[in-house]
């Protein structure tokens, strides 16, 4: 609370008081400022009033009596003079305390005295301060209290040897006293009981409104926090359910993929086994199939390699009705029907039927023959070895 007094004329003064309330919350600070003003005009009294000269003298002299008024108000301030005093060891001094109302009139309010700090310094109920001869040099604090307010004055304790130096450097007057008073404001409001009650009620009302607003905001924040907590909890549950559904779907997908892979592997194995069986059957059929000469169409048992009559490479019997091939009249080798000239000796080939007819007409009982390569023996009609295709020679 700050009080400002402005004197605008000899008969009028303005009083302005400002105050600030500060409330610190968890997330910030709330500040409320108040201000009130009041003007005062001088009302002349029929009773004699102290002259201006006497008033000035009372202000300058610490022991001058207070202003005498016919009507005295409530205590407004406490003045203690001087505010600072330089004393020697063994000295005594009486401080003057005056309680004034708002108009500067003495109220006669009782003042009590006490020593706050200072070894060897005492004070009696009248404000008489005594410094013991063996007191400790330094600073002592005296407290004057009236109407619940206190004003402090300072006593500088010095020895006789140091007194002059301290007086010269302290800024005090020749008596070792300060020219100003220590003042304490007693009344928190000097605008009248009615205004004070009104301002207090307004202040209480503003405080209640502020508390209600803060409480409402706190409740609103609590509700928002509760709603947010419930939503976050529900969102977490939904997220957990979605994750579980995703895991189930992934497991189903992996199960289907695994099943498909197993089915594909089974089909692949079945296909490979089927191919192997078919190849085995084909090989078996090929091994058991009759052999056929592509030139003369004679049939031979399985395992034969060459035709003994014309030396042609045998092939598996196909059952086709292809025409007979041609044969060389010189080397007796057989070829297919498309070949017209013997690749070995350049002779023109003749059809198998014509060559057989000519051979039967001039046939004599043939002698046995032998293969010069493998030593195999053949009938006289054979011309080539059925095992390796080598031309046979007559037996001696």
C-alpha positions as CSV (number, residue, x, y, z in Angstrom):
1,X,0.0,0.0,0.0
2,X,1.4,3.4,-1.1
3,X,0.1,6.8,0.1
4,X,0.8,10.1,-1.8
5,X,-0.1,13.5,-0.2
6,X,-0.1,16.5,-2.5
7,X,-0.5,20.1,-1.3
8,X,-2.2,22.1,-4.0
9,X,-2.8,25.3,-1.9
10,X,-2.7,26.6,1.7
11,X,-6.2,25.3,2.3
12,X,-6.4,22.1,0.1
13,X,-4.5,18.8,-0.1
14,X,-5.1,15.7,-2.2
15,X,-4.6,12.2,-0.8
16,X,-4.0,9.2,-3.2
17,X,-3.6,5.6,-2.1
18,X,-2.7,2.7,-4.4
19,X,-2.4,-0.9,-3.6
20,X,-1.6,-4.2,-5.4
21,X,-2.7,-7.7,-4.8
22,X,-0.6,-10.6,-6.3
23,X,-1.6,-14.2,-6.4
24,X,0.8,-16.8,-7.7
25,X,-0.6,-19.9,-9.3
26,X,1.0,-23.0,-10.7
27,X,1.0,-21.8,-14.3
28,X,1.2,-18.0,-13.8
29,X,0.6,-15.0,-11.6
30,X,-2.5,-12.8,-11.2
31,X,-2.1,-9.1,-10.3
32,X,-4.8,-6.7,-9.3
33,X,-4.2,-3.0,-8.7
34,X,-6.5,-0.7,-6.8
35,X,-6.5,3.1,-6.3
36,X,-8.5,5.6,-4.3
37,X,-8.3,9.3,-3.9
38,X,-9.7,12.0,-1.6
39,X,-9.5,15.8,-1.3
40,X,-9.4,17.8,2.0
41,X,-10.2,21.5,2.5
42,X,-9.1,23.5,5.5
43,X,-12.0,24.2,7.9
44,X,-11.3,27.2,10.2
45,X,-12.0,26.6,13.9
46,X,-13.1,29.1,16.5
47,X,-10.5,27.8,18.9
48,X,-7.1,29.3,18.7
49,X,-4.7,27.5,16.3
50,X,-1.0,27.5,16.6
51,X,0.7,29.9,14.2
52,X,2.7,28.9,11.3
53,X,5.9,29.9,13.1
54,X,5.0,27.7,16.0
55,X,4.2,24.8,13.6
56,X,7.6,25.1,11.9
57,X,9.3,25.3,15.2
58,X,7.6,22.1,16.3
59,X,8.7,20.3,13.2
60,X,12.3,21.4,13.6
61,X,12.5,20.7,17.4
62,X,12.4,17.1,18.5
63,X,10.8,17.9,21.9
64,X,8.2,20.5,20.7
65,X,4.6,19.6,21.6
66,X,2.2,18.3,19.0
67,X,-0.4,20.5,17.3
68,X,-3.3,21.1,19.6
69,X,-6.8,20.6,18.0
70,X,-10.3,20.7,19.4
71,X,-11.2,17.6,17.5
72,X,-8.8,14.7,17.3
73,X,-9.1,11.8,14.8
74,X,-7.9,8.3,14.8
75,X,-4.1,7.7,15.0
76,X,-2.6,8.0,11.5
77,X,1.1,8.0,12.0
78,X,3.9,7.5,14.5
79,X,6.8,9.9,14.5
80,X,10.0,9.3,16.5
81,X,12.7,12.0,16.7
82,X,15.5,11.9,15.9
83,X,15.8,8.9,13.6
84,X,19.5,8.5,14.4
85,X,21.6,9.5,17.5
86,X,25.3,9.3,18.1
87,X,26.0,8.6,21.8
88,X,29.2,8.0,23.9
89,X,29.7,5.3,26.4
90,X,27.9,6.1,29.6
91,X,25.5,8.7,28.0
92,X,21.7,8.9,28.2
93,X,19.2,10.4,25.7
94,X,15.4,10.6,25.5
95,X,13.7,10.0,22.2
96,X,10.5,11.8,21.5
97,X,7.6,9.7,20.1
98,X,4.4,11.5,18.9
99,X,1.2,9.8,17.6
100,X,-0.7,12.1,15.2
101,X,-4.0,11.9,13.4
102,X,-4.6,12.6,9.7
103,X,-4.7,16.4,10.5
104,X,-1.4,16.4,12.4
105,X,-3.0,16.7,15.8
106,X,-1.5,14.8,18.7
107,X,-3.7,11.9,19.8
108,X,-1.9,11.1,23.1
109,X,-1.7,7.4,22.2
110,X,0.6,5.4,24.5
111,X,4.0,4.4,23.1
112,X,6.1,1.5,24.2
113,X,9.8,1.1,23.9
114,X,12.1,-1.8,23.4
115,X,15.7,-2.6,22.4
116,X,15.9,-4.7,19.3
117,X,19.6,-5.1,19.1
118,X,22.7,-3.6,20.8
119,X,24.8,-5.0,23.7
120,X,24.9,-2.7,26.8
121,X,22.0,-0.4,25.6
122,X,18.7,-0.1,27.5
123,X,15.6,2.0,27.2
124,X,12.8,2.7,29.7
125,X,9.0,3.2,29.1
126,X,9.5,7.0,28.6
127,X,12.0,6.5,25.8
128,X,15.1,7.2,27.8
129,X,18.1,5.3,26.3
130,X,21.1,4.6,28.5
131,X,24.4,3.4,27.1
132,X,26.5,1.4,29.7
133,X,30.1,2.5,30.2
134,X,31.2,-1.0,29.2
135,X,28.9,-1.3,26.2
136,X,30.2,-2.5,22.8
137,X,30.8,0.1,20.2
138,X,28.6,-0.3,17.2
139,X,24.9,0.2,16.2
140,X,21.9,-0.4,18.4
141,X,18.3,-0.4,17.3
142,X,15.4,1.0,19.4
143,X,11.8,0.2,18.5
144,X,8.9,2.5,19.4
145,X,5.4,0.9,19.1
146,X,2.0,2.6,19.1
147,X,-1.4,1.5,17.9
148,X,0.1,-1.8,16.6
149,X,2.7,0.0,14.4
150,X,6.4,0.3,15.0
151,X,9.1,2.8,14.1
152,X,12.8,2.2,14.5
153,X,15.6,4.6,15.5
154,X,19.3,4.0,15.4
155,X,21.8,4.6,18.2
156,X,25.5,4.8,17.2
157,X,27.6,3.9,20.3
158,X,31.1,5.3,20.3
159,X,33.9,5.8,22.7
160,X,35.1,9.3,23.6
161,X,38.2,8.8,21.6
162,X,36.2,8.0,18.4
163,X,33.3,10.3,18.9
164,X,34.6,13.4,17.1
165,X,35.7,11.4,14.0
166,X,32.3,9.6,13.8
167,X,30.4,12.9,14.2
168,X,32.4,14.5,11.4
169,X,31.7,11.6,9.0
170,X,28.2,10.7,10.0
171,X,26.3,13.7,8.5
172,X,24.5,14.4,11.8
173,X,24.1,17.9,13.3
174,X,26.4,19.2,16.1
175,X,24.4,17.4,18.7
176,X,24.9,14.1,17.0
177,X,21.2,13.9,15.9
178,X,19.5,13.6,12.5
179,X,17.1,16.3,11.5
180,X,14.4,13.9,10.3
181,X,12.0,11.7,12.1
182,X,11.4,7.9,11.8
183,X,7.8,7.6,10.7
184,X,5.4,4.6,10.7
185,X,1.9,4.9,9.1
186,X,-0.7,3.5,11.5
187,X,-3.9,3.9,9.5
188,X,-4.2,1.9,6.3
189,X,-6.9,4.3,5.2
190,X,-7.6,7.9,6.2
191,X,-10.6,8.4,3.9
192,X,-13.2,7.9,6.6
193,X,-14.9,4.8,8.0
194,X,-17.6,4.7,5.4
195,X,-15.1,4.9,2.5
196,X,-12.9,2.3,4.2
197,X,-15.8,-0.1,4.7
198,X,-16.9,0.5,1.1
199,X,-13.4,-0.1,-0.2
200,X,-12.9,-3.1,2.0
201,X,-16.2,-4.6,0.9
202,X,-15.3,-4.0,-2.8
203,X,-11.9,-5.5,-2.2
204,X,-13.5,-8.5,-0.6
205,X,-16.0,-8.8,-3.4
206,X,-13.2,-8.5,-6.0
207,X,-11.2,-11.1,-4.1
208,X,-14.2,-13.4,-4.0
209,X,-14.9,-12.9,-7.7
210,X,-11.2,-13.6,-8.4
211,X,-11.3,-16.7,-6.3
212,X,-14.5,-17.8,-8.0
213,X,-13.0,-17.3,-11.4
214,X,-9.8,-19.1,-10.4
215,X,-11.9,-21.9,-8.9
216,X,-14.1,-22.1,-12.1
217,X,-11.0,-22.2,-14.3
218,X,-9.5,-24.9,-12.1
219,X,-12.7,-26.9,-12.3
220,X,-12.8,-26.4,-16.1
221,X,-9.2,-27.5,-16.5
222,X,-9.9,-30.6,-14.3
223,X,-12.9,-31.5,-16.4
224,X,-10.9,-31.0,-19.6
225,X,-8.0,-33.1,-18.1
226,X,-10.5,-35.8,-17.1
227,X,-12.1,-35.8,-20.6
228,X,-8.7,-35.9,-22.2
229,X,-7.6,-38.8,-20.0
230,X,-10.7,-40.8,-20.9
231,X,-10.3,-40.1,-24.6
232,X,-6.6,-41.0,-24.4
233,X,-7.5,-44.2,-22.6
234,X,-10.2,-45.0,-25.2
235,X,-7.8,-44.2,-28.0
236,X,-5.2,-46.5,-26.5
237,X,-7.8,-49.3,-26.2
238,X,-8.8,-48.8,-29.8
239,X,-5.2,-48.8,-30.9
240,X,-4.6,-52.0,-29.0
241,X,-7.7,-53.6,-30.6
242,X,-6.5,-52.5,-34.0
243,X,-3.1,-53.9,-33.4
244,X,-4.6,-57.2,-32.2
245,X,-6.8,-57.4,-35.4
246,X,-3.8,-56.6,-37.5
247,X,-1.8,-59.4,-35.9
248,X,-4.7,-61.8,-36.4
249,X,-4.9,-60.9,-40.1
250,X,-1.1,-61.2,-40.5
251,X,-1.3,-64.6,-38.9
252,X,-4.1,-65.7,-41.2
253,X,-2.2,-64.3,-44.2
254,X,1.0,-66.1,-43.2
255,X,-1.0,-69.3,-42.6
256,X,-2.6,-69.0,-46.1
257,X,0.8,-68.3,-47.6
258,X,2.3,-71.3,-45.9
259,X,-0.5,-73.5,-47.0
260,X,-0.2,-72.4,-50.6
261,X,3.5,-72.9,-50.4
262,X,3.0,-76.5,-49.1
263,X,0.4,-77.2,-51.7
264,X,2.7,-75.9,-54.5
265,X,5.6,-77.9,-53.1
266,X,3.3,-81.0,-53.1
267,X,2.2,-80.4,-56.6
268,X,5.8,-79.8,-57.7
269,X,6.8,-83.1,-56.1
270,X,3.9,-84.9,-57.7
271,X,4.8,-83.4,-61.1
272,X,8.4,-84.4,-60.8
273,X,7.5,-87.9,-59.7
274,X,5.1,-88.1,-62.6
275,X,7.8,-87.0,-65.0
276,X,10.2,-89.5,-63.6
277,X,7.7,-92.3,-63.9
278,X,6.9,-91.3,-67.5
279,X,10.6,-91.2,-68.3
280,X,11.1,-94.5,-66.6
281,X,8.2,-96.0,-68.6
282,X,9.5,-94.5,-71.8
283,X,13.0,-95.8,-71.1
284,X,11.5,-99.2,-70.3
285,X,9.4,-99.1,-73.5
286,X,12.4,-98.0,-75.4
287,X,14.5,-100.7,-74.0
288,X,11.9,-103.4,-74.8
289,X,11.0,-101.9,-78.2
290,X,11.8,-103.8,-81.4
291,X,14.5,-102.3,-83.6
292,X,13.9,-101.6,-87.3
293,X,16.1,-100.8,-90.2
294,X,15.1,-97.5,-91.8
295,X,16.2,-98.8,-95.2
296,X,15.1,-102.4,-95.6
297,X,12.5,-102.4,-92.8
298,X,13.7,-105.6,-91.3
299,X,13.0,-106.0,-87.6
300,X,15.5,-107.0,-85.0
301,X,15.4,-107.8,-81.3
302,X,16.0,-105.1,-78.7
303,X,19.7,-104.2,-78.2
304,X,20.6,-104.5,-81.9
305,X,22.5,-101.5,-83.3
306,X,23.1,-102.0,-87.0
307,X,21.3,-103.8,-89.8
308,X,23.4,-106.9,-90.8
309,X,22.2,-106.7,-94.4
310,X,22.8,-103.0,-95.3
311,X,24.7,-101.6,-92.3
312,X,22.1,-98.9,-91.5
313,X,21.8,-97.5,-88.0
314,X,18.7,-99.2,-86.5
315,X,16.0,-97.2,-84.9
316,X,13.1,-98.1,-82.6
317,X,10.1,-99.6,-84.4
318,X,7.7,-96.8,-85.2
319,X,5.0,-98.8,-87.0
320,X,5.0,-96.3,-89.9
321,X,4.4,-97.4,-93.5
322,X,7.3,-95.5,-94.9
323,X,8.7,-96.9,-98.2
324,X,11.8,-99.0,-98.4
325,X,15.1,-97.2,-98.9
326,X,17.9,-97.6,-101.5
327,X,21.0,-99.7,-101.4
328,X,24.4,-99.4,-103.0
329,X,25.1,-102.2,-105.4
330,X,28.8,-102.0,-104.7
331,X,29.3,-101.6,-100.9
332,X,25.8,-103.0,-100.1
333,X,25.1,-100.2,-97.6
334,X,21.5,-99.1,-97.3
335,X,20.1,-95.5,-97.2
336,X,16.7,-93.9,-97.0
337,X,14.5,-93.4,-100.0
338,X,15.6,-89.8,-100.5
339,X,19.3,-90.6,-100.9
340,X,20.1,-91.5,-104.6
341,X,23.9,-91.7,-104.7
342,X,26.2,-93.7,-102.2
343,X,28.2,-91.2,-100.2
344,X,31.0,-93.8,-99.8
345,X,31.8,-94.8,-103.4
346,X,29.6,-92.5,-105.5
347,X,27.5,-95.4,-107.1
348,X,23.9,-94.8,-107.9
349,X,21.7,-96.5,-105.4
350,X,19.0,-99.0,-106.4
351,X,15.8,-99.6,-104.6
352,X,15.8,-102.4,-101.9
353,X,13.1,-104.4,-103.8
354,X,15.1,-104.5,-107.0
355,X,18.4,-105.3,-105.2
356,X,16.7,-108.2,-103.3
357,X,15.2,-109.6,-106.5
358,X,18.6,-109.5,-108.3
359,X,20.3,-111.0,-105.3
360,X,17.8,-113.9,-105.0
361,X,18.2,-114.7,-108.7
362,X,21.9,-115.1,-108.4
363,X,21.9,-116.5,-105.0
364,X,24.2,-119.4,-104.1
365,X,24.5,-120.8,-100.7
366,X,26.6,-118.2,-98.8
367,X,29.5,-119.0,-96.5
368,X,29.7,-117.8,-93.0
369,X,31.1,-114.5,-92.1
370,X,33.0,-112.9,-89.2
371,X,33.3,-109.3,-87.9
372,X,37.0,-108.3,-88.0
373,X,36.3,-105.8,-85.1
374,X,34.4,-107.7,-82.5
375,X,34.9,-111.3,-83.8
376,X,31.1,-111.9,-84.1
377,X,30.0,-114.7,-86.5
378,X,27.1,-114.2,-88.9
379,X,25.2,-116.1,-91.6
380,X,26.4,-115.8,-95.1
381,X,23.5,-113.4,-96.0
382,X,24.8,-110.9,-93.5
383,X,27.0,-108.1,-94.9
384,X,27.6,-106.0,-91.8
385,X,28.1,-106.6,-88.1
386,X,24.9,-106.0,-86.2
387,X,26.8,-104.8,-83.1
388,X,29.2,-102.2,-84.5
389,X,28.3,-101.9,-88.2
390,X,31.7,-103.2,-89.5
391,X,31.7,-104.9,-92.9
392,X,31.9,-108.7,-92.4
393,X,34.5,-110.9,-94.0
394,X,34.2,-114.5,-95.2
395,X,35.3,-117.3,-93.0
396,X,38.2,-119.4,-94.4
